[in-house]
């Protein structure tokens, strides 16, 4: 996958709720957690995660802080799809997760 493909997949520079929803779901899939467990780990409700993944709201600070501290996914990726600053292993996992989200999957294929 080349750089332009990654930018398109991550929605780089797209700050819409829809793009943020896709990135949140991909990041959550990368963690291996369901919505309930992800919410508990990040200190927010399952409903808040569900609403953000359905583009009804933006991901909350608490979820983004959890992703940054525990999984090295930073705010720049979550807010604007900027991925070049992420470690290579995190980039690879997120790109696989974004492909899964685009395919309508609820898991990352092995």
Secondary structure, DSSP 4 states (H G I P E B T S, - for coil): --HHHHHHHHTTT--SHHHHHHHHHHHHHHHT--HHHHHHHHTS-HHHHHHHHTTSSPPPHHHHHHHHHHH---HHHHHH---TTS-HHHHHHHHHHHHHHHTT-SS---
